[in-house]
Every structure is written in structure tokens, then in C-alpha cells.
Amino acid sequence: MGELNRRHIHASSSSLASSTSSSPPPTPTGLRHAVSSSSLAGSAGGLSYEDHLSASSYRARPSRFLKLVNWWHMISVYFPAILYALIAILVAQVFIDVSDHGREIKEFVHMVESVKTVGLSLLMKVTPLFILGLWWATHRHRPIYLVDFATYKPPPSWKVSQADVLEIMRRKGCFTEKSLEFMERILQNSGTGPSTAWPPGILKLLRREGNGEGEAGKERNGGVEEDPNGEVVADQTEEGAREEAQAVIYGAVEDVLAKAGIRPRDLDILIINCSLFSPTPSLCAMVTHHFQMRQDILSFNLSGMGCSAGLVSIDLAKRLLESRPRSRALVISTENLTQAFYHGNNRAFLLQNTLFRCGGAAVLLSNRVQDGLRAKFKLLHVVRTQGTDKHSYDAVYSTQDEEGEKGVRLSKEIVKVAGRLMEKNLTAIGPKVLSLGEMGKAMVTLVARKAAHALRRACKARGWSRLQRAVPEVKVYTPNFSRCVDFYCLHAGGRGVLDGIEKNLQLLPEHLEPSRMTLYDYGNTSSSSIWYEMEYICEKMDLRRGQRILQVAFGSGFKCNSAVWVSLHV
């Protein structure tokens, strides 16, 4: 019986040794076992593999550990401690030097006392200069340069005429004849031309095969979807809106990067504004993924800020660049129309179906000196004015009508609200750009108006009606911005908006040429319209170095924003 047990134990140990030597367990990557496989096989009869593994020592390659450490992160984390240690060493060295050279220091003190009068006088003169220089160095702003910009040019398949727009409205099948007539009048008076762009998802309603337009019509109607009844339907899905955004944004970004000659990984800040379309993941995530930008890029996605969001983005980029030296910022302004379609018959909502068109722009800003040497413009001022009253808040309002149809409602007070906020905005930016003569005239007029108003009120309180009527009315003096501004980029919101601005600011027809031509060629492209106007000035007008351009834009909320640029290279 004992002999059988010994044979059984011997066989078990032999099988364990053979299995261990034939297929040893894998060791962790990057670590080297201190014991050879033969020692494992030899000791298998006494210890199990797990016991031997726990008792064995491992050695790691030093190079592996060095590669795993993020040295830049360690230095940045422990920098304060390192700095304090260096200061402590420096202080200790000072004390040692003082104790070792006490005699020389006393002689130096006697020498200083002999020239104390001269030194004190010099110190009193130098100290104010030093304080002023320090204040200037800490409060001055880094210059912000516009290196280059690009606008999106829609393909011919996106272009529509006013007749095409009305045909789309009819084929929607949700509008009454009165609504169609109303939209037709709006289109005729809008100032838009015969070839503006709409998204391809909505253009699928224009079925061309049966209209005698041949191969061009078939190409345009590619991918048309039909409902179960065989009717053509528009593609207003989330993916359709995303495809529109990709076409517009990618096209503008590729153009501006090619013109500036930089790579996507050279960008430090990314800002995108799109008021009506805010998907998940964001448009910023879409752009950084497509162009494979750096992982530490600062991205900001702005929505719901309307047509003035382009200058809001410029102001945000300016503030970020002022706090981050040697940085570049890419600002993208666009609007998405695929899902921004109102299907009801409320006239306050119908304006959005006729005013807006597809478009986008990409603007490259930088605070680098080497970029300033080749930049097209330099940013001088940005002024933002936000209305806080109820009329301003309700001027442009996204909601549902009485039938539950979603859209953007435009208030009847929108023209008054825009005019009031524009007056406040230009009053704020006026001292930054107007000459002393224009400022003096405006100040004298303001004082005269207040004095006349106070005199009439005093006469009324005392019952002197004849003298009250004799007090003259002092007209408001509108400063002549054209003496300090050479070109204007006024938001192309519509012909009526431009007519009102031209009258209120007493501008000449040539001042409105960029805005009117942009409205005719591209329509109201929302926040990107001022960049189509800037492009028109650069290409079609006599822009020279040192001339100034004033951009003014309006947006929901209600906001009026303005920016002043100076031309550097033409």
C-alpha cells in the first residue's frame, strides 16, 4: 500500500514538472523574471508555481520607468516648491556673503552716505518713471491680428431663385394662399438676388424630372426621398442638418488654413457660433475630429445668439488671446437652415422662411509677432451692447405658434429695438474712433439739449407758457463716422434694415455697397454676412493700408455689436 502511494506521488510531481517546463505562464510585459524556467521545473516538486512567483524578485528596466513619467507635468506641479527652495538657497548665500565680507559692506555704506543727496534726488526722479513703466507693461493689451479669413461658396446645386423658394413653399403643402402671397411680397422686397443658397435637404422638394430641365435637373434631384404616397419630402433630419454643417464649415476651414499656410495642429483656440443648430457631439467636436486638432485645444460652441454672434466670437477670441501669449484662434461663424423651417401660417414666424440663406466664414486670429508681419488686419476695438428690457428680449424669440408649430417669431418692435441699441453701441464706440472735432460737436449738442429741456420744464412749472414755446428745439447731432471710418460692414439683414441704417447714420450709397451686394449675392447668411461684406471690400473696392473698417451686427437677445479693424496688407 505504501509503495503504491509513493508511485502515485512520484507520477504527480513528474507531470507537474513536465507541464511547467513545457508551457510556462506568461510574465508581465516589460518585466524580466530573475529565475530561469529550469529552476521552475526543478522546484516544482517542492513549491507550487504561485508560491515561487510571489517569492521571486523582479527587476524593471529603468528606461521603462523613465518613459512612463510625464516630466513636464512633474516640473509644472513641483515648480512652486522648486522656486521656494532656490529662493531659500539664494537667501542663505546672501547671509553667508554678508558675514564673510562685513568690512567691505561697511565701506560701501560710508560711500553711499557721501553721495546720499545725489542718489536721493535721482531716486525720486526714477521711481515715478519706473511705476509708470510697470503700469504700462501690466495693462497694455497684446495686439490681435487677423491673419486671413475665408467664406464658404455654395455649389451651383444649392442655388435657388425667388421663384424656386415660392415653389418649395407650395410643395410643402402646409401654407395657405394668404401666407404664400405674404411670403412672395417679402421676397420681392427683400433685396436678395436670383441665385442664393438653400440646404440640399430642403431642395429635395424641387423635383426636376417632370419640369423639362433635363440632365441638370436630374443631377440636382439626386437622392430625393418619397413618402408612401409617392410625394417628395424634404430631408430635415438631424443627419441632414449635420451634413449641411459639415459642407459649410469644412469648406471654409480648409480654405482659410490653405490661405494662411498653417496646419490644424497649429491652432490653440477654436470658437464656433451657430444659433439654431446645436447637436451632440458639438460642432467643435466635429471639427476637431475631422481635422485631427490637438487634444489640448480650447474649444467653445456658442448657440442661440443670433446674427451678432460672429462679433461675440471675435470678442471672446480677443479676450482669450490677450491672456495666452503666442496663440492662434480659429473663429467659425455659420447658420444651419435644414431644420430651421416654419410650417405654420402665423406671419410673425413666416419671415424666417424667406430671409435666411446658407453661408459661413472662418477667421484666423493670432497674437504672434511673426503672424502680424503677414496679417491682413489688426483688431482695434470691439464693443458689445446687450438690451435687457422686455422688448429687447422678445424681439427675436424661438417658440411655438397657436397650432404648435415651432419657429422663430420676429416682433413688430424689432426695428425700434435695433435702432435704440445701435445708438447706444455707437455712442460707446464713438470716443474710441471719432476725431476731437466730432466729439466736441456731439458734446455741445448734448449740453444744449439738456439745458433747453431743463428750461422748458422750469417755464412749465411757473406757468410761463409763452416763454416755454419760445425755447428752441435742439436737434440731435449725429457724428460723422465717415471722417474716421473708411468702409462699413453692416449686417445684411434685409433691404429695409439697410435703408434705416443709411438714413439714421446719414451714410452715402457707396458706404452701403458691400452690404447691399452681399445681400443680393448671398442673402442674409446671419452671423457670417459681415465677412462676405469684408471680402467684397478686399476684392472689389479700393482698400488701402491704414484704412479702417467698421463692422456692425444685430442679434437676438437683443444685441448690437461692433468692431473696428485697420488694414495692414492689401
DRENLUM-24312 format. One record per residue (C-alpha): residue in one letter; z, x, y. Coordinates in steps of 0.5 Angstrom, whole numbers, padded with zeros to 4 digits, always signed. Last residue first. Layout:
REM DRENLUM-24312
AZXY...
REM end
This chain:
REM DRENLUM-24312
V-0098-0008+0189H-0092-0003+0189L-0085-0005+0192S-0086-0012+0195V-0079-0015+0197W-0076-0021+0194V-0072-0026+0197A-0068-0032+0192S-0067-0039+0193N-0063-0044+0189C-0062-0052+0190K-0058-0056+0185F-0057-0063+0184G-0054-0063+0178S-0061-0063+0176G-0066-0058+0179F-0069-0055+0185A-0073-0048+0187V-0074-0044+0193Q-0077-0037+0192L-0078-0033+0199I-0083-0027+0198R-0082-0021+0203Q-0087-0016+0205G-0086-0008+0204R-0092-0006+0200R-0098-0011+0201L-0100-0018+0199D-0106-0020+0201M-0107-0026+0196K-0111-0028+0190E-0107-0023+0185C-0100-0022+0187I-0099-0029+0191Y-0102-0033+0185E-0097-0029+0180M-0091-0031+0185E-0094-0038+0184Y-0094-0038+0177W-0087-0035+0177I-0085-0040+0181S-0087-0045+0176S-0083-0043+0171S-0077-0047+0172S-0081-0054+0171T-0088-0053+0169N-0090-0058+0174G-0098-0058+0173Y-0102-0051+0171D-0108-0051+0175Y-0107-0056+0181L-0099-0055+0181T-0100-0047+0182M-0106-0048+0187R-0101-0053+0191S-0095-0048+0190P-0099-0041+0192E-0103-0045+0198L-0096-0048+0201H-0096-0042+0206E-0103-0042+0208P-0102-0050+0210L-0097-0047+0215L-0090-0049+0215Q-0086-0053+0220L-0080-0053+0215N-0079-0060+0215K-0086-0062+0214E-0088-0057+0209I-0082-0058+0205G-0084-0066+0205D-0091-0065+0203L-0089-0060+0198V-0085-0066+0195G-0090-0071+0195R-0095-0066+0192G-0091-0065+0186G-0085-0061+0183A-0089-0054+0185H-0082-0051+0187L-0084-0047+0193C-0086-0040+0192Y-0087-0037+0200F-0090-0031+0203D-0089-0027+0209V-0082-0028+0210C-0078-0026+0217R-0083-0029+0222S-0085-0034+0217F-0077-0037+0217N-0078-0040+0224P-0071-0043+0225T-0071-0051+0225Y-0067-0052+0232V-0064-0059+0231K-0066-0063+0237V-0061-0064+0243E-0060-0071+0245P-0059-0072+0253V-0052-0075+0256A-0055-0080+0260R-0053-0086+0256Q-0046-0084+0256L-0046-0083+0263R-0048-0090+0264S-0043-0093+0258W-0037-0090+0261G-0032-0094+0258R-0027-0088+0257A-0027-0087+0249K-0035-0088+0250C-0035-0082+0255A-0031-0078+0251R-0035-0079+0245R-0042-0078+0249L-0038-0071+0251A-0036-0069+0244H-0043-0070+0241A-0047-0066+0247A-0042-0061+0246K-0043-0061+0238R-0051-0061+0239A-0051-0055+0245V-0047-0051+0240L-0052-0052+0234T-0058-0050+0239V-0055-0044+0241M-0053-0042+0234A-0060-0043+0232K-0063-0040+0238G-0059-0034+0237M-0061-0033+0229E-0068-0033+0231G-0067-0028+0236L-0063-0024+0231S-0068-0024+0226L-0067-0028+0219V-0066-0025+0212K-0059-0025+0211P-0057-0030+0216G-0062-0035+0214I-0059-0035+0206A-0053-0040+0207T-0057-0044+0212L-0063-0044+0208N-0058-0047+0202K-0055-0052+0206E-0062-0055+0209M-0065-0055+0201L-0059-0059+0199R-0060-0064+0204G-0067-0064+0203A-0066-0065+0195V-0061-0070+0196K-0066-0074+0201V-0072-0074+0196I-0067-0075+0190E-0065-0082+0193K-0069-0086+0189S-0066-0083+0182L-0070-0080+0177R-0068-0082+0170V-0069-0077+0164G-0071-0081+0157K-0068-0084+0151E-0070-0091+0149G-0064-0096+0148E-0067-0102+0151E-0063-0102+0157D-0065-0095+0158Q-0062-0089+0155T-0059-0083+0159S-0061-0076+0162Y-0060-0076+0169V-0064-0073+0175A-0061-0075+0182D-0054-0078+0179Y-0050-0072+0180S-0053-0071+0187H-0052-0078+0189K-0045-0077+0186D-0043-0072+0190T-0042-0064+0188G-0049-0061+0190Q-0049-0054+0188T-0052-0049+0193R-0055-0042+0190V-0057-0036+0194V-0060-0030+0191H-0062-0024+0196L-0066-0017+0196L-0069-0017+0189K-0074-0011+0189F-0081-0012+0187K-0087-0009+0183A-0083-0003+0179R-0086+0004+0178L-0080+0008+0181G-0075+0003+0180D-0076+0004+0173Q-0074+0011+0173V-0068+0009+0178R-0065+0004+0172N-0063-0002+0175S-0068-0007+0171L-0071-0013+0171L-0076-0016+0166V-0079-0023+0167A-0082-0027+0162A-0085-0034+0164G-0087-0041+0161G-0091-0047+0161C-0093-0054+0158R-0093-0059+0163F-0089-0064+0167L-0090-0070+0172T-0093-0076+0168N-0088-0077+0162Q-0082-0075+0166L-0084-0080+0172L-0084-0086+0167F-0076-0086+0167A-0075-0089+0174R-0080-0094+0172N-0077-0097+0166N-0082-0098+0161G-0080-0095+0155H-0082-0089+0150Y-0080-0083+0154F-0083-0076+0152A-0078-0070+0152Q-0079-0069+0144T-0085-0064+0145L-0084-0062+0152N-0080-0056+0152E-0079-0052+0158T-0079-0045+0160S-0076-0039+0163I-0075-0032+0160V-0071-0027+0163L-0071-0020+0160A-0065-0015+0162R-0065-0008+0163S-0059-0003+0163R-0058+0004+0166P-0051+0002+0169R-0047-0005+0167S-0043-0009+0172E-0049-0010+0177L-0054-0011+0171L-0049-0017+0169R-0049-0020+0176K-0057-0019+0177A-0058-0022+0170L-0054-0029+0172D-0057-0029+0179I-0064-0029+0175S-0062-0034+0170V-0060-0039+0176L-0067-0037+0179G-0070-0040+0173A-0065-0046+0172S-0068-0049+0178C-0073-0054+0174G-0067-0057+0170M-0060-0054+0169G-0059-0058+0162S-0060-0051+0158L-0058-0044+0159N-0058-0039+0153F-0055-0032+0154S-0056-0026+0150L-0052-0019+0150I-0056-0014+0146D-0051-0011+0141Q-0055-0012+0135R-0062-0009+0138M-0068-0013+0138Q-0072-0015+0132F-0078-0018+0136H-0078-0025+0132H-0070-0024+0130T-0068-0023+0138V-0073-0029+0140M-0070-0034+0135A-0063-0032+0136C-0064-0033+0144L-0068-0040+0143S-0061-0042+0139P-0060-0043+0132T-0059-0049+0133P-0064-0052+0138S-0063-0053+0145F-0069-0057+0148L-0069-0060+0155S-0067-0055+0160C-0070-0049+0157N-0067-0042+0160I-0067-0036+0156I-0063-0029+0158L-0063-0023+0154I-0059-0017+0156D-0060-0009+0154L-0067-0009+0152D-0070-0002+0150R-0070-0005+0143P-0076-0010+0145R-0080-0003+0146I-0083-0002+0153G-0089-0001+0156A-0088-0005+0162K-0095-0009+0161A-0094-0009+0154L-0087-0012+0154V-0089-0017+0159D-0095-0020+0155E-0091-0020+0148V-0085-0024+0152A-0090-0029+0155G-0094-0030+0148Y-0087-0030+0144I-0084-0035+0149V-0090-0040+0149A-0092-0040+0142Q-0085-0040+0139A-0083-0046+0144E-0088-0050+0142E-0087-0049+0134R-0080-0050+0135A-0082-0057+0138G-0086-0059+0132E-0080-0056+0128E-0075-0061+0131T-0080-0067+0130Q-0085-0070+0136D-0091-0069+0132A-0095-0075+0134V-0098-0081+0130V-0105-0083+0128E-0105-0090+0125G-0108-0090+0118N-0103-0096+0116P-0098-0091+0112D-0097-0086+0118E-0103-0081+0120E-0102-0074+0121V-0107-0070+0125G-0107-0062+0123G-0114-0061+0126N-0115-0065+0132R-0117-0060+0137E-0122-0057+0132K-0125-0064+0130G-0126-0065+0138A-0129-0058+0139E-0134-0060+0133G-0137-0066+0136E-0134-0070+0142G-0137-0077+0140N-0131-0081+0140G-0130-0082+0133E-0128-0075+0131R-0123-0074+0137R-0117-0077+0135L-0112-0076+0141L-0106-0077+0139K-0105-0070+0136L-0104-0068+0143I-0097-0070+0142G-0095-0064+0137P-0100-0060+0141P-0096-0059+0147W-0099-0061+0154A-0103-0056+0158T-0107-0058+0165S-0114-0058+0166P-0116-0064+0171G-0112-0062+0176T-0105-0064+0178G-0104-0066+0185S-0099-0072+0183N-0102-0078+0187Q-0107-0080+0182L-0102-0078+0176I-0097-0083+0179R-0102-0088+0180E-0104-0088+0173M-0097-0088+0171F-0096-0095+0175E-0102-0098+0172L-0100-0096+0165S-0093-0099+0166K-0096-0105+0168E-0100-0105+0162T-0094-0105+0158F-0092-0099+0154C-0090-0098+0147G-0097-0097+0143K-0097-0089+0144R-0105-0090+0144R-0105-0092+0151M-0100-0087+0153I-0105-0082+0150E-0111-0085+0153L-0107-0084+0160V-0106-0077+0159D-0113-0076+0157A-0116-0079+0163Q-0111-0074+0167S-0115-0068+0164V-0112-0064+0158K-0111-0057+0156W-0107-0055+0149S-0114-0053+0145P-0116-0049+0151P-0110-0044+0150P-0104-0044+0154K-0103-0038+0159Y-0096-0036+0159T-0094-0032+0165A-0092-0025+0165F-0087-0021+0169D-0086-0013+0171V-0081-0008+0173L-0077-0013+0178Y-0072-0008+0180I-0064-0009+0182P-0061-0004+0186R-0054-0003+0185H-0049-0006+0189R-0044-0002+0194H-0037-0004+0194T-0034+0002+0190A-0038+0007+0194W-0038+0004+0201W-0030+0004+0200L-0030+0011+0198G-0034+0013+0204L-0030+0009+0209I-0023+0012+0206F-0026+0019+0206L-0029+0018+0213P-0022+0015+0215T-0018+0021+0212V-0023+0027+0215K-0021+0026+0222M-0013+0026+0221L-0014+0031+0216L-0017+0036+0221S-0012+0035+0226L-0007+0036+0221G-0010+0042+0219V-0011+0045+0226T-0003+0044+0227K-0001+0046+0221V-0005+0053+0221S+0002+0057+0221E+0005+0052+0216V-0001+0053+0211M+0001+0061+0211H+0008+0060+0210V+0006+0055+0204F+0002+0061+0201E+0007+0066+0202K+0012+0061+0198I+0006+0060+0193E+0005+0067+0191R+0013+0068+0190G+0013+0063+0185H+0007+0065+0181D+0010+0064+0174S+0014+0058+0175V+0009+0055+0179D+0004+0057+0173I+0008+0054+0168F+0009+0047+0172V+0002+0047+0173Q+0000+0048+0165A+0005+0043+0163V+0002+0038+0168L-0005+0040+0165I-0002+0039+0158A+0001+0032+0160I-0006+0030+0163L-0010+0032+0156A-0005+0028+0152Y-0006+0022+0157L-0013+0022+0156I-0013+0023+0148A-0009+0017+0148P-0013+0013+0153F-0019+0015+0149Y-0017+0013+0142V-0021+0007+0141S-0027+0010+0144I-0027+0016+0140M-0026+0012+0134H-0031+0008+0135W-0036+0014+0137W-0034+0017+0130N-0035+0011+0126V-0032+0014+0119L-0036+0012+0113K-0041+0018+0114L-0035+0023+0114F-0032+0020+0108R-0038+0021+0104S-0039+0028+0106P-0032+0030+0104R-0034+0028+0097A-0028+0024+0093R-0024+0027+0088Y-0021+0023+0082S-0015+0024+0078S-0013+0021+0071A-0007+0018+0069S-0010+0011+0071L-0016+0012+0067H-0013+0015+0061D-0008+0009+0061E-0015+0004+0061Y-0018+0008+0056S-0013+0008+0051L-0008+0013+0049G-0007+0017+0043G-0013+0016+0038A-0018+0016+0044S-0016+0023+0046G-0021+0027+0043A-0027+0022+0046L-0024+0022+0053S-0024+0029+0053S-0031+0029+0051S-0033+0025+0056S-0030+0030+0061V-0024+0029+0066A-0024+0030+0073H-0029+0024+0074R-0033+0024+0080L-0033+0019+0086G-0039+0017+0090T-0040+0010+0086P-0035+0008+0081T-0035+0010+0074P-0039+0007+0069P-0035+0006+0062P-0037+0011+0057S-0042+0009+0052S-0043+0013+0046S-0036+0017+0047T-0032+0011+0047S-0035+0007+0041S-0035+0013+0037A-0027+0015+0039L-0026+0007+0038S-0029+0007+0031S-0025+0013+0029S-0019+0011+0031S-0020+0004+0027A-0022+0008+0021H-0016+0012+0021I-0011+0006+0022H-0014+0003+0016R-0014+0009+0012R-0007+0010+0013N-0005+0003+0012L-0009+0003+0005E-0005+0009+0003G+0002+0006+0005M+0000+0000+0000
REM end
